Structures are given as structure tokens and as C-alpha cells.
Amino acid sequence: MSYTPAAADVAKLRNQTGAGMMDCKKALVEAEGDFEKAVDILRKKGQKVAANRADRESAEGAVIARVNEDNTLGVVISLNCETDFVAKNEAFIELAYELAEMAIFAATKEELLATDFHGMTVAEKLVEQTGVIGEKIEIGSFERIQGDFLGAYIHAGNKIAAISSLSAKVDGADEAAKAVSMQVAAMNPIALDETRVSQETIDKELEIERHKLTEEGKPANIIDNILKGKMQRFYKDNTLVHQDFIKDGSISVADYVKSVNADLKVTGFVRVSL
């Protein structure tokens, strides 16, 4: 019996990739419902879809980033619920901010859930709120980062938040760290630089590009050279320090940070989105 994808799955793949509805349906049929394989199939057929950029599926909720007083430790958490109506509720957002403040002092999500919250644990508070609101309330993502100087950015609507780490506390570091975090939120890099991209991701990208070049009839003896250029472009588009800076497309993120201080570098980032 052949696999027939549900309309919701086709729509999900379309939202994730930007490819056409029929192309998404055919890719899901060929992949027998495997989303990751379907994305690869679309890319091999020349569809311009994002590579390894899709966020993990999540519920509605609020994403909050918080950094400690000396800007050396930060967390991004998501407080998840079932509907956008609850996610926009002022009391729900206030709870998300309060939990994010507490999360600074927790090493893991489990530790946060066990933390005291006005006489009960955070986990118990979430169960209580589930009963009050009538929707499942839970901590979704929990991302922690340490560095010499951190800055946070929360996008309007509390659906995306990011924290970036700089190599030193210098004049202008506040503005720079926030700007880089805004870059992370907007452009969703897969890694800090080419050395942090997983070998699995590199191998998959090479396989896809090699397939496309072969289909185009490029001679085997020049494909390897073309692939080098393709990978350089991939790193430029997908790694934070090499991306065009969103506030000035004529320079990279690394160049922007150097313009603040010649010795300043971006050393890390975390990002959560719904």
C-alpha cells in the first residue's frame, strides 16, 4: 500500500522549507513520511530550501532570555502552552519572565523544575497553572551559555530569543552583544563558524551539491573544485561570524564586532524559537 501524506504534514513541510505544496507532497511520498529525507529530496531536485535551519516543532508560548548582573551567564527558556490566546496573556508572560530569572541559577531544566517557587516547586507550579488555565503548561527549551560578556535579545511577541557571547567586556560591548544576538534571532545560523559545523552536516551538504552538479552534467574532474566554492558559500550563509551583518550588508558579523574593538570576537550563541 503506497503512503499518502496527510494535508497537515504537507503544510508543515511547506512551512518548514518554503517549497511548493505539490513538491512537498511528492517529496513526502518518496520519503514515506520521513521529514528529514523529504527535505533532502527537495534540495536534490533543486528546490531552494533552508539547510538544517528548521527549528524543532514546538507548541505556543513565550521565549525569554535572561543574563546575570555581570553579563557572564545567561539562559533562554520557553514556557509552552497550547494556544496563542494563552501565550499572549499578561499573567502567562509574567510567569515566563519570573521563571527565566530563576533559570539563571539552575544548571539544567530538571534543576529549574525542582527549584522552590514560593513554597512549591516550579514543576508543581506548572501543574497548578495547568489546572487554572485549562491548558498544558510546561518548560520546553532550556539553553544555558557562559562567556566573558553576554548580551540578549528577545524578538517582539516573545517567539524568538537569543544570547550571544563576546570575548571581552569593552566599550560598546553592550550594544555589540545585543546586535549580534539580534542577528542570531533573525538569521538562525547553524554554527559559530566553519570549524563548529558537524561533519554530518558537511557530508550531507556535499552529497546534495554533488548530486545537483552531476544532474547538471558537470564533468567529474571539475566537480570537486566547484564543491569547494559551494561550501565556502554555505559557510558564509549559515555560520554566524561569516554571515552578512543584518544592519550593514557590506560587512560580516566578524567585521562588525572588530569595528567595535579590534581584538573583539564572537565566541558563542544560543537561540530558541517557537
Stockholm file with secondary structure:
# STOCKHOLM 1.0

chainA/1-274         MSYTPAAADVAKLRNQTGAGMMDCKKALVEAEGDFEKAVDILRKKGQKVAANRADRESAEGAVIARVNEDNTLGVVISLNCETDFVAKNEAFIELAYELAEMAIFAATKEELLATDFHGMTVAEKLVEQTGVIGEKIEIGSFERIQGDFLGAYIHAGNKIAAISSLSAKVDGADEAAKAVSMQVAAMNPIALDETRVSQETIDKELEIERHKLTEEGKPANIIDNILKGKMQRFYKDNTLVHQDFIKDGSISVADYVKSVNADLKVTGFVRVSL
#=GR chainA/1-274 SS CCCCCCHHHHHHHHHHHCCCHHHHHHHHHHHTTCHHHHHHHHHHTTCCCCSSCCCCCCCEEEEEEEECTTSSEEEEEEEEESCHHHHTCHHHHHHHHHHHHHHTTCSSHHHHHTSEETTEEHHHHHHHHHHHHSSCCEEEEEEEEECSEEEEEECTTSSEEEEEEESSCCTTHHHHHHHHHHHHHHHCCSBSSGGGSCHHHHHHHHHHHHHHHHHTTCCHHHHHHHHHHHHHHHHHHHBGGGSEETTEEEEEHHHHHHHHCTTCCEEEEEEEEC
#=GC SS_cons         CCCCCCHHHHHHHHHHHCCCHHHHHHHHHHHTTCHHHHHHHHHHTTCCCCSSCCCCCCCEEEEEEEECTTSSEEEEEEEEESCHHHHTCHHHHHHHHHHHHHHTTCSSHHHHHTSEETTEEHHHHHHHHHHHHSSCCEEEEEEEEECSEEEEEECTTSSEEEEEEESSCCTTHHHHHHHHHHHHHHHCCSBSSGGGSCHHHHHHHHHHHHHHHHHTTCCHHHHHHHHHHHHHHHHHHHBGGGSEETTEEEEEHHHHHHHHCTTCCEEEEEEEEC
//
